[in-house]
Amino acid sequence: MASHEDHQSRDSPKVLLFKPPPSMNLIGEQPFTSTKFQYLKAYESPLPLDQFLATHAKSIQAILSSGSVPVNTEILRQLPNVRVVVTTSAGLNQIDLPECRRRGVIVANSGDVYSADVADAAVGLLISVLRKITVAGRYVKQGFWAARGDYPLGSKLGGKRVGIVGLGNIGSLVAKRLEAFGCQISYNSRNKKPSVSYPFYPEVRELAANSDAIIVCCGLTDQTYHMIDKEVLAALGKNGVIVNIGRGPIIDEKEMVRLLVQGELGGAGLDVFENEPDVPKELFALDNVVMTPHNAVFTPESMHDVAKHVVGNLEAFFANRPLLSPYMDD
């Protein structure tokens, strides 16, 4: 049977796709379809990537990035006619933004498509750590309830002081959810937000010192790399909980692991890690650590929504209309 691309004109604008978007693997379908342009799928070619790019360099006008393949200076130099990079992710750390700016390449991310799902996951991780839900469930499944009796108590969420690192789309939704639980919210961000009534801490260490838990919601940049360091974690303290749904390298993972193993940090809820998919093995045995495989953004609903959003960005670009979610330099 002829593919969708077979029916498209050879003159259709070309979009480079390094690897399948996540929804193709996770929901078993291809919703990233459009009659307005054609995908050039590097992952289906027998050619090495450099040869594939050289073959199609003149015709590729756009790149669809699924987040895990870097769009770096070398790639952009090989594709002189690229004018837009659209990514399925909210984060842009895999894209060389200065090089894009230098070349006049515009960039669009997923906007706020994932924000609600990630906020749900962040709150879920915090509740699971505090109430020991994951390990208590294992206790029941292993038959220990009947054999050993009641499981140790967890801690309530209501009334906890929760510091949010990065009060953007996701961080704001996390705050609203936690307000409903009766938590006391404070935050750290690049700038104080005049429209927000939560207490603002310009230093993350100070935020941690005044919180029972902190939730990392910011993006990964040169400025946020290892921002959650030994001092911040020590300020959070032996009863404190850290949740990370941002990017793994925002936390100094070795220090976090050391403090967790030594009992100097109360717990962690982690969806992201510094060297994915490699996770520190020391965390596997810790009952106060809840982990998920960088899937806070992924639900069938969000996958359909991001597919529509990505295609909308690309169609807008090729029609000379404003992008749905362009990246803007601060």
Contacts in CASP RR format, 6 or more apart in sequence:
PFRMAT RR
TARGET T0000
AUTHOR 0000-0000-0000
METHOD contacts of the structure
MODEL  1
MASHEDHQSRDSPKVLLFKPPPSMNLIGEQPFTSTKFQYLKAYESPLPLD
QFLATHAKSIQAILSSGSVPVNTEILRQLPNVRVVVTTSAGLNQIDLPEC
RRRGVIVANSGDVYSADVADAAVGLLISVLRKITVAGRYVKQGFWAARGD
YPLGSKLGGKRVGIVGLGNIGSLVAKRLEAFGCQISYNSRNKKPSVSYPF
YPEVRELAANSDAIIVCCGLTDQTYHMIDKEVLAALGKNGVIVNIGRGPI
IDEKEMVRLLVQGELGGAGLDVFENEPDVPKELFALDNVVMTPHNAVFTP
ESMHDVAKHVVGNLEAFFANRPLLSPYMDD
4 33 0 8 1.000
5 38 0 8 1.000
5 39 0 8 1.000
8 35 0 8 1.000
8 38 0 8 1.000
12 36 0 8 1.000
12 37 0 8 1.000
12 38 0 8 1.000
13 36 0 8 1.000
13 37 0 8 1.000
13 38 0 8 1.000
13 61 0 8 1.000
13 62 0 8 1.000
13 318 0 8 1.000
14 37 0 8 1.000
14 38 0 8 1.000
14 39 0 8 1.000
14 40 0 8 1.000
14 56 0 8 1.000
14 59 0 8 1.000
14 60 0 8 1.000
14 61 0 8 1.000
14 62 0 8 1.000
15 37 0 8 1.000
15 38 0 8 1.000
15 39 0 8 1.000
15 40 0 8 1.000
15 60 0 8 1.000
15 61 0 8 1.000
15 62 0 8 1.000
15 63 0 8 1.000
15 64 0 8 1.000
15 314 0 8 1.000
16 39 0 8 1.000
16 40 0 8 1.000
16 42 0 8 1.000
16 53 0 8 1.000
16 56 0 8 1.000
16 60 0 8 1.000
16 62 0 8 1.000
16 63 0 8 1.000
16 64 0 8 1.000
16 79 0 8 1.000
16 82 0 8 1.000
17 39 0 8 1.000
17 40 0 8 1.000
17 41 0 8 1.000
17 42 0 8 1.000
17 43 0 8 1.000
17 64 0 8 1.000
17 66 0 8 1.000
18 42 0 8 1.000
18 43 0 8 1.000
18 49 0 8 1.000
18 63 0 8 1.000
18 65 0 8 1.000
18 66 0 8 1.000
18 69 0 8 1.000
19 42 0 8 1.000
19 43 0 8 1.000
19 66 0 8 1.000
19 68 0 8 1.000
19 69 0 8 1.000
20 43 0 8 1.000
20 66 0 8 1.000
21 32 0 8 1.000
21 64 0 8 1.000
21 66 0 8 1.000
21 88 0 8 1.000
21 307 0 8 1.000
21 310 0 8 1.000
22 66 0 8 1.000
22 88 0 8 1.000
22 298 0 8 1.000
22 303 0 8 1.000
23 29 0 8 1.000
23 31 0 8 1.000
23 32 0 8 1.000
23 303 0 8 1.000
23 304 0 8 1.000
23 306 0 8 1.000
23 307 0 8 1.000
24 30 0 8 1.000
24 32 0 8 1.000
26 298 0 8 1.000
26 300 0 8 1.000
26 303 0 8 1.000
27 300 0 8 1.000
27 303 0 8 1.000
27 304 0 8 1.000
31 303 0 8 1.000
31 304 0 8 1.000
31 307 0 8 1.000
31 308 0 8 1.000
32 39 0 8 1.000
32 64 0 8 1.000
32 307 0 8 1.000
32 310 0 8 1.000
32 311 0 8 1.000
33 311 0 8 1.000
34 311 0 8 1.000
34 312 0 8 1.000
34 314 0 8 1.000
34 315 0 8 1.000
36 314 0 8 1.000
36 315 0 8 1.000
36 318 0 8 1.000
36 319 0 8 1.000
37 62 0 8 1.000
37 314 0 8 1.000
37 315 0 8 1.000
37 318 0 8 1.000
39 64 0 8 1.000
40 56 0 8 1.000
40 59 0 8 1.000
40 60 0 8 1.000
42 49 0 8 1.000
42 52 0 8 1.000
42 53 0 8 1.000
45 52 0 8 1.000
47 55 0 8 1.000
50 78 0 8 1.000
53 60 0 8 1.000
53 75 0 8 1.000
53 78 0 8 1.000
53 79 0 8 1.000
54 78 0 8 1.000
57 78 0 8 1.000
57 79 0 8 1.000
57 80 0 8 1.000
57 81 0 8 1.000
58 80 0 8 1.000
58 81 0 8 1.000
59 81 0 8 1.000
60 79 0 8 1.000
60 81 0 8 1.000
60 82 0 8 1.000
61 81 0 8 1.000
61 82 0 8 1.000
61 83 0 8 1.000
61 84 0 8 1.000
61 318 0 8 1.000
62 82 0 8 1.000
62 83 0 8 1.000
62 84 0 8 1.000
62 85 0 8 1.000
62 86 0 8 1.000
62 314 0 8 1.000
62 317 0 8 1.000
62 318 0 8 1.000
63 71 0 8 1.000
63 75 0 8 1.000
63 79 0 8 1.000
63 82 0 8 1.000
63 84 0 8 1.000
63 85 0 8 1.000
63 86 0 8 1.000
64 86 0 8 1.000
64 87 0 8 1.000
64 88 0 8 1.000
64 310 0 8 1.000
64 314 0 8 1.000
65 71 0 8 1.000
65 85 0 8 1.000
65 86 0 8 1.000
65 87 0 8 1.000
65 88 0 8 1.000
65 89 0 8 1.000
65 94 0 8 1.000
65 95 0 8 1.000
66 87 0 8 1.000
66 88 0 8 1.000
66 89 0 8 1.000
67 87 0 8 1.000
67 88 0 8 1.000
67 89 0 8 1.000
67 91 0 8 1.000
67 94 0 8 1.000
68 94 0 8 1.000
69 94 0 8 1.000
70 94 0 8 1.000
70 95 0 8 1.000
70 96 0 8 1.000
71 85 0 8 1.000
71 94 0 8 1.000
71 95 0 8 1.000
71 96 0 8 1.000
71 100 0 8 1.000
72 96 0 8 1.000
72 99 0 8 1.000
73 96 0 8 1.000
73 99 0 8 1.000
76 82 0 8 1.000
76 96 0 8 1.000
76 99 0 8 1.000
76 100 0 8 1.000
76 103 0 8 1.000
76 105 0 8 1.000
82 103 0 8 1.000
82 105 0 8 1.000
83 104 0 8 1.000
83 105 0 8 1.000
83 106 0 8 1.000
83 317 0 8 1.000
84 105 0 8 1.000
84 106 0 8 1.000
84 107 0 8 1.000
84 108 0 8 1.000
84 313 0 8 1.000
84 314 0 8 1.000
84 317 0 8 1.000
84 323 0 8 1.000
85 95 0 8 1.000
85 100 0 8 1.000
85 105 0 8 1.000
85 106 0 8 1.000
85 107 0 8 1.000
85 108 0 8 1.000
86 107 0 8 1.000
86 108 0 8 1.000
86 109 0 8 1.000
86 310 0 8 1.000
86 313 0 8 1.000
86 314 0 8 1.000
86 317 0 8 1.000
86 323 0 8 1.000
87 94 0 8 1.000
87 95 0 8 1.000
87 107 0 8 1.000
87 108 0 8 1.000
87 109 0 8 1.000
87 110 0 8 1.000
88 110 0 8 1.000
88 306 0 8 1.000
88 310 0 8 1.000
89 109 0 8 1.000
89 110 0 8 1.000
89 297 0 8 1.000
90 109 0 8 1.000
90 110 0 8 1.000
90 111 0 8 1.000
90 112 0 8 1.000
90 113 0 8 1.000
90 114 0 8 1.000
90 115 0 8 1.000
90 118 0 8 1.000
90 169 0 8 1.000
90 170 0 8 1.000
90 297 0 8 1.000
91 109 0 8 1.000
91 219 0 8 1.000
91 220 0 8 1.000
91 247 0 8 1.000
92 107 0 8 1.000
92 109 0 8 1.000
92 327 0 8 1.000
93 219 0 8 1.000
93 220 0 8 1.000
93 221 0 8 1.000
93 247 0 8 1.000
95 107 0 8 1.000
97 107 0 8 1.000
97 327 0 8 1.000
99 105 0 8 1.000
100 106 0 8 1.000
100 107 0 8 1.000
101 329 0 8 1.000
106 317 0 8 1.000
106 323 0 8 1.000
106 326 0 8 1.000
106 327 0 8 1.000
107 326 0 8 1.000
107 327 0 8 1.000
108 313 0 8 1.000
108 317 0 8 1.000
108 323 0 8 1.000
108 324 0 8 1.000
108 325 0 8 1.000
108 326 0 8 1.000
108 327 0 8 1.000
109 325 0 8 1.000
109 327 0 8 1.000
110 306 0 8 1.000
110 309 0 8 1.000
110 310 0 8 1.000
110 325 0 8 1.000
111 169 0 8 1.000
111 309 0 8 1.000
111 324 0 8 1.000
111 325 0 8 1.000
112 169 0 8 1.000
112 325 0 8 1.000
113 302 0 8 1.000
113 305 0 8 1.000
113 306 0 8 1.000
113 309 0 8 1.000
114 170 0 8 1.000
114 297 0 8 1.000
114 302 0 8 1.000
114 306 0 8 1.000
115 169 0 8 1.000
115 170 0 8 1.000
115 173 0 8 1.000
116 173 0 8 1.000
117 296 0 8 1.000
117 297 0 8 1.000
117 298 0 8 1.000
117 299 0 8 1.000
117 301 0 8 1.000
117 302 0 8 1.000
118 170 0 8 1.000
118 173 0 8 1.000
118 217 0 8 1.000
118 245 0 8 1.000
118 296 0 8 1.000
118 297 0 8 1.000
119 170 0 8 1.000
119 171 0 8 1.000
119 173 0 8 1.000
119 174 0 8 1.000
119 176 0 8 1.000
119 177 0 8 1.000
120 177 0 8 1.000
121 245 0 8 1.000
121 271 0 8 1.000
121 292 0 8 1.000
121 296 0 8 1.000
122 170 0 8 1.000
122 171 0 8 1.000
122 174 0 8 1.000
122 215 0 8 1.000
122 217 0 8 1.000
122 243 0 8 1.000
122 245 0 8 1.000
122 296 0 8 1.000
123 174 0 8 1.000
123 177 0 8 1.000
123 178 0 8 1.000
123 181 0 8 1.000
125 243 0 8 1.000
125 245 0 8 1.000
125 269 0 8 1.000
125 270 0 8 1.000
125 271 0 8 1.000
125 290 0 8 1.000
125 292 0 8 1.000
126 157 0 8 1.000
126 162 0 8 1.000
126 178 0 8 1.000
126 213 0 8 1.000
126 215 0 8 1.000
126 241 0 8 1.000
126 243 0 8 1.000
126 269 0 8 1.000
127 133 0 8 1.000
127 157 0 8 1.000
128 134 0 8 1.000
128 269 0 8 1.000
128 290 0 8 1.000
129 241 0 8 1.000
129 243 0 8 1.000
129 267 0 8 1.000
129 268 0 8 1.000
129 269 0 8 1.000
129 288 0 8 1.000
129 289 0 8 1.000
129 290 0 8 1.000
130 154 0 8 1.000
130 155 0 8 1.000
130 156 0 8 1.000
130 157 0 8 1.000
130 160 0 8 1.000
130 213 0 8 1.000
130 241 0 8 1.000
131 154 0 8 1.000
131 155 0 8 1.000
131 156 0 8 1.000
131 157 0 8 1.000
132 151 0 8 1.000
132 152 0 8 1.000
132 153 0 8 1.000
132 154 0 8 1.000
132 287 0 8 1.000
132 288 0 8 1.000
133 290 0 8 1.000
134 290 0 8 1.000
135 287 0 8 1.000
136 151 0 8 1.000
139 145 0 8 1.000
139 151 0 8 1.000
144 151 0 8 1.000
145 151 0 8 1.000
157 178 0 8 1.000
157 181 0 8 1.000
157 182 0 8 1.000
157 183 0 8 1.000
158 181 0 8 1.000
158 182 0 8 1.000
158 183 0 8 1.000
159 181 0 8 1.000
159 182 0 8 1.000
159 183 0 8 1.000
159 184 0 8 1.000
160 183 0 8 1.000
160 184 0 8 1.000
160 212 0 8 1.000
160 213 0 8 1.000
161 183 0 8 1.000
161 184 0 8 1.000
161 186 0 8 1.000
161 210 0 8 1.000
161 211 0 8 1.000
161 212 0 8 1.000
161 213 0 8 1.000
162 178 0 8 1.000
162 183 0 8 1.000
162 184 0 8 1.000
162 185 0 8 1.000
162 186 0 8 1.000
162 211 0 8 1.000
162 212 0 8 1.000
162 213 0 8 1.000
162 214 0 8 1.000
162 215 0 8 1.000
163 185 0 8 1.000
163 186 0 8 1.000
163 187 0 8 1.000
163 188 0 8 1.000
163 207 0 8 1.000
163 208 0 8 1.000
163 210 0 8 1.000
163 211 0 8 1.000
163 213 0 8 1.000
163 214 0 8 1.000
163 215 0 8 1.000
164 171 0 8 1.000
164 174 0 8 1.000
164 175 0 8 1.000
164 185 0 8 1.000
164 186 0 8 1.000
164 187 0 8 1.000
164 188 0 8 1.000
164 198 0 8 1.000
164 214 0 8 1.000
164 215 0 8 1.000
164 217 0 8 1.000
165 187 0 8 1.000
165 188 0 8 1.000
165 189 0 8 1.000
165 204 0 8 1.000
165 207 0 8 1.000
165 214 0 8 1.000
165 215 0 8 1.000
165 216 0 8 1.000
165 217 0 8 1.000
165 218 0 8 1.000
165 227 0 8 1.000
165 228 0 8 1.000
165 250 0 8 1.000
166 187 0 8 1.000
166 188 0 8 1.000
166 189 0 8 1.000
166 190 0 8 1.000
166 216 0 8 1.000
166 217 0 8 1.000
166 218 0 8 1.000
166 219 0 8 1.000
167 175 0 8 1.000
167 187 0 8 1.000
167 189 0 8 1.000
167 193 0 8 1.000
167 196 0 8 1.000
167 198 0 8 1.000
167 217 0 8 1.000
168 189 0 8 1.000
168 217 0 8 1.000
170 217 0 8 1.000
170 245 0 8 1.000
171 187 0 8 1.000
171 215 0 8 1.000
171 217 0 8 1.000
174 215 0 8 1.000
174 217 0 8 1.000
175 185 0 8 1.000
175 187 0 8 1.000
175 198 0 8 1.000
178 185 0 8 1.000
179 185 0 8 1.000
185 198 0 8 1.000
186 198 0 8 1.000
186 199 0 8 1.000
186 200 0 8 1.000
186 201 0 8 1.000
186 207 0 8 1.000
186 210 0 8 1.000
186 211 0 8 1.000
187 196 0 8 1.000
187 198 0 8 1.000
187 199 0 8 1.000
187 200 0 8 1.000
187 201 0 8 1.000
187 207 0 8 1.000
188 200 0 8 1.000
188 201 0 8 1.000
188 202 0 8 1.000
188 203 0 8 1.000
188 204 0 8 1.000
188 207 0 8 1.000
189 200 0 8 1.000
189 218 0 8 1.000
190 330 0 8 1.000
192 200 0 8 1.000
192 202 0 8 1.000
193 200 0 8 1.000
199 210 0 8 1.000
201 207 0 8 1.000
201 210 0 8 1.000
204 214 0 8 1.000
204 227 0 8 1.000
204 228 0 8 1.000
204 232 0 8 1.000
205 231 0 8 1.000
205 232 0 8 1.000
205 235 0 8 1.000
206 235 0 8 1.000
207 214 0 8 1.000
208 214 0 8 1.000
208 232 0 8 1.000
208 233 0 8 1.000
208 235 0 8 1.000
208 236 0 8 1.000
208 237 0 8 1.000
209 235 0 8 1.000
209 236 0 8 1.000
211 236 0 8 1.000
211 240 0 8 1.000
212 239 0 8 1.000
212 240 0 8 1.000
212 241 0 8 1.000
213 236 0 8 1.000
213 240 0 8 1.000
213 241 0 8 1.000
213 242 0 8 1.000
213 243 0 8 1.000
214 228 0 8 1.000
214 236 0 8 1.000
214 241 0 8 1.000
214 242 0 8 1.000
214 243 0 8 1.000
215 242 0 8 1.000
215 243 0 8 1.000
215 244 0 8 1.000
215 245 0 8 1.000
216 228 0 8 1.000
216 242 0 8 1.000
216 243 0 8 1.000
216 244 0 8 1.000
216 245 0 8 1.000
216 246 0 8 1.000
216 250 0 8 1.000
216 251 0 8 1.000
217 245 0 8 1.000
217 246 0 8 1.000
218 224 0 8 1.000
218 227 0 8 1.000
218 246 0 8 1.000
218 250 0 8 1.000
219 246 0 8 1.000
219 247 0 8 1.000
219 250 0 8 1.000
220 246 0 8 1.000
220 247 0 8 1.000
220 248 0 8 1.000
220 249 0 8 1.000
220 250 0 8 1.000
224 247 0 8 1.000
224 250 0 8 1.000
225 249 0 8 1.000
225 250 0 8 1.000
226 249 0 8 1.000
226 250 0 8 1.000
226 251 0 8 1.000
226 252 0 8 1.000
227 250 0 8 1.000
227 251 0 8 1.000
228 242 0 8 1.000
228 244 0 8 1.000
228 250 0 8 1.000
228 251 0 8 1.000
228 252 0 8 1.000
228 256 0 8 1.000
229 252 0 8 1.000
229 255 0 8 1.000
230 252 0 8 1.000
230 255 0 8 1.000
230 259 0 8 1.000
233 242 0 8 1.000
233 252 0 8 1.000
233 255 0 8 1.000
233 256 0 8 1.000
233 259 0 8 1.000
233 264 0 8 1.000
233 265 0 8 1.000
234 259 0 8 1.000
234 264 0 8 1.000
236 242 0 8 1.000
236 265 0 8 1.000
237 264 0 8 1.000
237 265 0 8 1.000
237 266 0 8 1.000
238 263 0 8 1.000
238 264 0 8 1.000
238 265 0 8 1.000
238 266 0 8 1.000
239 266 0 8 1.000
240 265 0 8 1.000
240 266 0 8 1.000
240 267 0 8 1.000
241 266 0 8 1.000
241 267 0 8 1.000
241 268 0 8 1.000
241 269 0 8 1.000
242 251 0 8 1.000
242 256 0 8 1.000
242 265 0 8 1.000
242 267 0 8 1.000
242 268 0 8 1.000
242 269 0 8 1.000
243 268 0 8 1.000
243 269 0 8 1.000
243 270 0 8 1.000
244 250 0 8 1.000
244 251 0 8 1.000
244 268 0 8 1.000
244 269 0 8 1.000
244 270 0 8 1.000
244 271 0 8 1.000
244 272 0 8 1.000
245 271 0 8 1.000
245 272 0 8 1.000
245 296 0 8 1.000
246 271 0 8 1.000
246 272 0 8 1.000
247 272 0 8 1.000
248 270 0 8 1.000
248 272 0 8 1.000
248 273 0 8 1.000
248 274 0 8 1.000
248 276 0 8 1.000
249 274 0 8 1.000
251 274 0 8 1.000
253 273 0 8 1.000
253 274 0 8 1.000
253 275 0 8 1.000
253 280 0 8 1.000
254 280 0 8 1.000
256 265 0 8 1.000
256 268 0 8 1.000
257 280 0 8 1.000
257 282 0 8 1.000
257 283 0 8 1.000
258 264 0 8 1.000
259 265 0 8 1.000
260 266 0 8 1.000
260 267 0 8 1.000
260 268 0 8 1.000
260 282 0 8 1.000
260 283 0 8 1.000
260 286 0 8 1.000
260 288 0 8 1.000
260 289 0 8 1.000
261 282 0 8 1.000
261 286 0 8 1.000
266 288 0 8 1.000
267 286 0 8 1.000
267 288 0 8 1.000
267 289 0 8 1.000
268 283 0 8 1.000
268 288 0 8 1.000
268 289 0 8 1.000
268 290 0 8 1.000
269 289 0 8 1.000
269 290 0 8 1.000
269 291 0 8 1.000
270 283 0 8 1.000
270 289 0 8 1.000
270 290 0 8 1.000
270 291 0 8 1.000
270 292 0 8 1.000
271 291 0 8 1.000
271 292 0 8 1.000
271 293 0 8 1.000
271 294 0 8 1.000
271 295 0 8 1.000
271 296 0 8 1.000
272 294 0 8 1.000
273 279 0 8 1.000
273 280 0 8 1.000
273 294 0 8 1.000
276 294 0 8 1.000
277 293 0 8 1.000
277 294 0 8 1.000
279 291 0 8 1.000
283 289 0 8 1.000
283 291 0 8 1.000
309 324 0 8 1.000
309 325 0 8 1.000
312 324 0 8 1.000
313 323 0 8 1.000
313 324 0 8 1.000
313 325 0 8 1.000
316 322 0 8 1.000
316 323 0 8 1.000
316 324 0 8 1.000
317 323 0 8 1.000
END
